[in-house]
Amino acid sequence: MEYIKKAEKTAEGNSDRIRGTVKEILADIEQRGEEAVTALAKKFDNWEGPFVLSPEKKQRLIDKVPESVKADIRYAHQQVSAFATAQRESLKEFEVHPMDGVRLGQRIIPIEVAGCYVPGGRFAHACSAIMSVATAKVAGVKTVIACSPPRGDSIAPAVVYALDVAGADIIIEMGGVQAIATMAFGLFTGKPANILVGPGNAYVAEAKSILSSQGKCTIDVFAGPTESAIIADKTADAMTVAIDLVSQAEHGYDSPVWLYTDSRDLGERVLEIMPKIIADMPNPEVPESSWRDYGEIILCKDREEMCQVNDEYAAEHVQVMAEDLDFWVKNLKSYGSLFLGEGSTVPQGDKCSGTNHILPTKKAGYYSGGLNVHKFLKIYTYQEISKEANITVSAAASRLSRVEGMEGHARACDWRLRKFFPDNEWDFEVYNQTKY
């Protein structure tokens, strides 16, 4: 492959410094609790008011949202909930009887408490509120706590309305590491979260990762800077490709966007027009930085090599503007979410098409998909072995335990054989583990 344009920077850099800072903040919050959180909220958000949004204030904020905006938020909620419901219905409880006297089964139990982080900053992420909270509610989560940073004297009204429509049980006006810790430790609510989900900045992502590694809770994905890739062949329209690359570059100064193509003409045409489209943006400095520092155009020899490059990068979003869309569905193996054909663009999935936009980054697409209803469900198994079935199951388990050198395991099975079949003669040979 050949680079028509290569990135000047990588997305690594300050991760060690950030992780150290976050560890210190989390340790302080775990020790001092709500006192530490209150101090951090004052320092970073200049916030001194109550953290838990009251019903009265919530209604005042909802009343500020125009009816047309409410209608669009309800549409997004309907789409996301419908897809999450289909996901939920794809997973079933079941029971099987593989032999006489053996009953095996699967139970599906929703997580009790979910903590959903909704970013603030430059944008009012109403759709992100729907993606996390609505999906948790479809899964059957009993208590959903949502945190979002205040902008001035409150959370953005559109975010509050989205959280209300999606079914958030408790809304907390708080952002940053302190919000993640508040949900994990159950501060101000008395309900520690079993799972933390939702995108955020590098500090939020590190906080989720650290708390998960400490066994405090589980998380959805490690969410780094937004990544987007486009796979395009000679049939693609260069203007459409460039516009879509810019649409994702506006996420942040360090949000990489990539084009994989087997058409040199297309790649060079996109390279030529990108600066013009960026300059036409109302705030061009963000996409300009993203494209300059992290943007790439990779020329491949054929579509098989394009698949290989795609799976190496494992981008959060992958758009395909190429012939034979079914080929790409069957052959692409690593990505967060896939957008097929010129009619599909990432903003549709980000906002309202129905699939979830909380997706893996930093090559986590190698081993994980994005947030989905299954993340909020615990899959448990059960079994019942009758006395009669022990003559087969315990005998095999006893022998296998000794193959592995686990005498205690073997004797638990031996006891059942003796107890249930006292008239049988058993030869419980102690196997030498080194033979195997």
N, C-alpha and C positions, 0 to 999 in steps of 0.2 A: 504494500500500500504506500501511498505518497500523501504528504501533507500539502494541500494548497494553502492552508493557513494553520499554523500550530499555536497552541496556547503559550502565553509567556509565563504564566504562573500555574501552580497546582493548588488544590483546595485544602492542603494541609496547613502547616505554618504554626499557628498559635495554640494548637490543641493542648499541648502539655501545660502551658501557662494557664489556660482557661480551666482545665481540669483541676489544677491545684487550687485556684481561687474558689471554684465551686465546692470542692471538698471542705474547705475551711468554713464557707457559709453554711453548708449542710450540718457540719459538726456543731456550729454555734446554735443553729436552730434546734437541733435535737437536744441540746443541753438546756437552752433557755426558753424554748418554746415560743409562745405567742409574744413574749416581750421582744425577742430577737426579730421576729417577723414585723412587728409594728415599727421597730427602728429602721429596718431595711425599706419598708414601704415609704416611710418619711424621707429617707435618703434618696431613693431612686425614682419614686413617683410623686414626691411631695404630697403624700396622702396621709391624712390624719383622721378621716371620718370612719364610720363603721365599715367593716369589710363585707359582711353578708348583706346582699341587696335585699332591702325590705319590700314587701308586696306593694306598698304605697309608692315608693320611688320607682319600682319596676313599671308600674302602670303609667306613671308620669312620663317615663322614657318611651314606653310603647306608644303613647298618645302622640309623640313627636314624629313618628315614622309615617311618611305619606302612604296612602292606601295603595298606590301603584307599586311601591316598594314592598309593602306587605304581601301583595298578590304574587310578586316574583319570588319572594322568600318561601311562601306557601307552595309554589310550584316546585322549587328546588327540594323542599322537604318531601313532597309527594314522590318525586323521582328517586331520591336517595332511599327513602323508606321502602319503596316498592322493590328496588334492587336488593336491599338488605333482607327483606322478607323472603325473596326468592332464594337467597343464600341460606337463610335459616331453614327453609323447607327442604333444602338439598341435604341436610344432615339429619339423620333419623336415629331415634332410639330403636334398639332391636334386641331380640333374644333368640339364641340358637341352641339346638340340642344335638351336638355332634355325635353323641353315642348315648345309649341308655344310661340314665342316672347322672348325666352331666348337663348342667344348665349354665350357659354363658350369656352375658348380656352387656349392653351399653346404655348408660344414662347420660343425659345432657342437662347440666345444671348451670344456670346463669351465675356470673360473678355477682357478689352482693353489692359492692360499692365501686364505681368507676369515677376516676378523676379525669376530666377533659380540659385541656389547656387550649385556649383560643387566643392567638397572637393579637397584638395591637400594633403600635408603631405607626408606620406611614399609611397603613391600610386598615379599614374596618372589615375584619374577616368574618362577615356574617355567614358565608357558605361553609367556612371551616367549623363553625359552631354546629351546623346541621350535620356535617360529615361525621363528627365524633358522637355527639349526643344522640341524634336520631338512631344511629347504628346501635349504640348501647341499649337504647330503649326497645328497639325491635328484638334484640337478643333476650330481653327480659330482665335487664339489670334493675334491681330494686331501687337503688339510690344513685343518681348521677349528680356529681358535684362539678360545676364548671367554674374555671377561673379565667379572667381576662383583664388585662391592665387598663386602668382608667385613663381616659383622655380628657384632661381638665378636671371637671367635677363629676365625671361618671364614665362608665363604659359607653361606647358608641351605641346610640339607641337602636340602630338596625341590628347590632349584635345581640342586644338584650331581647329584641323581638324574635330573632332566630332561635335563641336559646329557649325562650318560652314556648314557641311552636314545637321545637324538637323534643321538649319534655324535661328540661333540666329541673331537678328537684331543689337544688341550692345553687345560687349564683354568687360568686365572690368577686369583688372588684379588687383585683390584685394581679400583678404580673411578675415575671422573672423567676429566679431560683426560689424565692420565698413562696411563690404561689405553688410551685411543684412540691416543695417540702410541706406546705400547709395541707395539701391534699393527701400526701403520703402518710403524714403523721396524724391526720384527723384534727388539726388545730381549728378552733372556732366552730367546729361542727360535731366533734366527738365521733366521727366516722372515717377511720383511715381507709384510703383507697386500696383496693386489691390490684388495680391496674391503672396506669397513667398513659393517656393517649393524647395526640395532637401535636402539631408542629410548633416550632418556636426558634429563637435564635440559638447561637452556639452554646450559651450558658444554660438555657433551658434543656437543650438536647443532652448536655453533659450531666445535668442534675438527674434527668430521667435514667440515663445510663448507669450512673453511680448508685442510685437507690435500688435499681434492679440488680446490680452486681452484689449489693449488700444483702439481698434477699428481703428487702422491705416490701417489694411489690413486683409485678411484671410490667412490661411496657409494650407498646405497639411495634414501633420500629425506631431505629436511630435516624432521626431526621436532620440531615445537614442542609446546606444550601440547595435550593431547587436546581434540578438538572433536567435538561431536555435535549433530545436527539431527534433528528429527522433522517429517515432513509428515503432517498429519492433517486429515480433513474431518469433517463432522457425524456420520459413522458411528463415529468413534473414541470409545473410553472414556477420559474425562478422568483417571481414577485411573491407568490403565495408562500414559498419556502422562506424567503427573507422576512416577510411580515410575521410569520409564525415564530421564527427565531427571535425576533425583537420582542414579541409579546411575552416570551419567557425570560428574556434577558432583563426585563424591567423588575423582576423579583428582587434583585439585589446586586451589589457591586461584585460579589463573588459567585454569582450563579452561572455555571458553565452552560453553554449551548453548543451543540455539535451537529454537523451535517456529514453523513456518510453517503457517498454517491459513486456510481461507476461512469458518470458522464463528466468529463473535464469541462465541457462547455457550460454545463449547468453550474458546476462548482465555481468557475471563474466569474460567471454572471452574478451569482449570489454574492460573491466577494466584492464585486463592483458596486452593487446597489445597496448593500447593508449600511454604509455610512449615510446615504441619503435618507433612508427610512428612519434611522436613529435620529438624525438631525431634525426630522419632522415631528418627533415626539415632544410633548409639552415639557417633560423633564428629561432631557437626553443624557444627562451625565451618568445615570445609573446604567442603562443599557450600553452606553458607550464604553464604560469601564468593564462591564461584563464581557462584551464582545472583544475588546482589545486584549484583555488579560487572560480570559478563559475560553474564548471561542475557538473552534477548530472546524476546518473542512478537510475531510479525509477522502482521497480518491482511491477507490478499490478496483480491482480488475474485473470482478463479476459479482453477482448477487450472493454467491456462496461466501465470498470474502466479506461482503457487507454484513452478512449474518455473523461471521466470526468476530468482526470488529464490534458489532452491537453487543454480543454476549460478553466480550471483554470489558466494555465500558459499563454495561448493566445499568443504563440510565433510568432515572425515576420515571420520565415520560418518553415514550418512543412513538413518533408519528411515521407512517408509511405512505409515501406518495409515489407509487410504483405499480407496474403491471402485476397481475396475478396475485391479488391480495391473499388468497388462500395459501399460497406458498409461504408467505411471511408468517401467517398464523401458525403454520405447522413447523416452521424451522427456526423461529426466534425462541430462545430458551431463557434469556435473562433480561428482565426489565421490571419496572413498577407497574405501569399500565400501558396498554397498546391502543393507538388511535389509527384507524385504517381508512385510507382514501382521502382525497382532497376535501371532502365534505366534513371530515372530522378534524377538530383542532383541540389542543390541550385546554384552553379556557372553557370549553364546553364541559369537560370532565371536572375541571376545577370548581365549576359553579353549579351545574344543574342537570347534566345528562343522566346521572344516577349512580355511576360507579364512584368509588371513594377516592378522594384526592390526597389522603394521608398515606404516603407511599415511601418505599425504601430508597435511600440515597447511599452514596459512597460504596457502591458495588454490593450493598446488602441484597440487591435483587438476585444475586447468585443463589441465595438460600431462603429467601422469604418474599412473599407478596406483601401488599399493603394492608392497611386497616380494613377489617371486614367483620361481619357479625360473629364469625367463629372465634375471633380474639376475645370476645366477652363471654364465651361459653367454656365450661369445664367438662371435659369428656371423661367420664368415669366408667370403669368396668366392674362387673361382679360375677361371681361364680358360685355354684352349689354342686358338690360332688356327693352323691348318695353313698351309703355304706356299700352297696353292691358294686358300684363303679370303682371303689377303691382297689379292688382286686387287680384292676388294670392300671389306673392312674397312679396310685401310691407305689405300686411295684416299679413302674417306670421311673417315677420321680426319685425313689430310693436309689435305684441303680445309677441314674444320672448325677445325683448329688455326690455319690462316691467317686464317679468319674472325675468330678471337679474337686474332689478332696474336701467336701463339706459334710463331715460326719454328723453334725447336729441336725442338718436338714434331713439327712437320710434317716436318722432315728425317729424324727417326727412322723415320717411315712411308715417306718417299720412298726411303730406303736399301733397305728391304725390297722395295719394288716393283722397283727397279733390279736387286737381287741375285737375286730369285726369278724375275723375268720380263725377262731381259736382251735378249730380242729385241723387246720392246714399246717403242714410243716414248711418252714421258710428257711432258706439258706442265705443269710445276710452276710455276704462276703465283703470284707473291707478291702476295696480296690486300692492299689498303690497308684497314687496320682502321677508318679513319674513315668508310668508306662504309656501315658497318652500324650 
